[in-house]
Amino acid sequence: MPMDAKEIERLIKDRFPGAEVAIKDLAGDGDHYAAHVVAKEFAGKTRVQQHKMVYEALQGRMGGVLHALALTTAAPKD
């Protein structure tokens, strides 16, 4: 069963309250998404660490229910 974009956004926002999250369905199949996440929790972290934090927020759904996620992350600019 495909994963809904709103569910992806909810999981990310649950982990990163106040984050800016934009989700785009890349193929219209509910299985291939792009996500842009800006969160204060990313400050001082490498891109790899930031992406790992987002994958952890998805609670094991990455690679299973969610097949592909093109991810960009950033800390807010003050």
C-alpha positions in Angstrom: 0.0 0.0 0.0 1.4 3.4 -1.0 2.2 6.0 1.7 0.3 9.3 1.7 2.3 12.6 1.5 0.4 13.9 4.5 1.5 10.9 6.5 5.1 11.6 5.6 4.7 15.2 6.5 3.1 14.3 9.9 5.8 11.9 10.8 8.5 14.4 10.1 6.7 17.2 11.9 6.1 15.0 14.9 9.9 14.5 15.2 10.8 18.1 14.3 8.1 20.5 15.6 8.2 23.8 13.9 10.0 22.4 10.8 9.2 23.6 7.3 8.3 20.5 5.3 7.4 20.3 1.6 6.5 17.0 0.1 6.1 16.3 -3.7 4.8 13.1 -5.2 7.3 12.6 -8.1 5.5 9.9 -10.0 1.9 10.1 -8.9 2.0 6.6 -7.6 2.3 7.4 -3.8 5.6 5.6 -3.8 8.2 8.1 -5.1 8.5 11.4 -3.2 10.7 14.4 -2.8 10.9 16.1 0.6 12.5 19.4 1.6 12.9 19.7 5.4 14.2 22.8 7.2 14.6 22.2 10.9 16.5 23.9 13.8 17.6 20.4 14.9 19.8 20.1 11.9 22.1 23.0 13.0 25.7 21.8 13.2 24.9 18.4 11.6 26.3 17.1 8.4 23.9 16.4 5.5 24.3 12.6 6.1 23.4 13.1 9.8 20.4 15.3 8.8 19.1 12.7 6.4 19.5 9.9 8.9 17.5 12.0 11.4 14.6 12.2 8.8 14.8 8.5 8.0 14.5 7.8 11.7 11.5 10.0 11.9 9.8 7.8 9.2 9.9 5.0 11.7 11.2 2.2 9.4 8.9 2.9 6.6 11.7 3.9 4.2 12.5 1.1 1.8 9.3 -0.7 2.7 6.0 1.2 2.5 7.9 4.2 1.2 10.0 3.1 -1.8 11.9 6.3 -2.7 12.5 9.6 -1.1 14.6 12.3 -2.7 15.6 14.3 0.4 17.0 17.8 0.8 17.6 19.2 4.3 18.8 22.4 5.9 19.0 24.3 9.1 17.1 27.6 9.2 19.1 30.7 8.4 18.9 33.2 11.2 
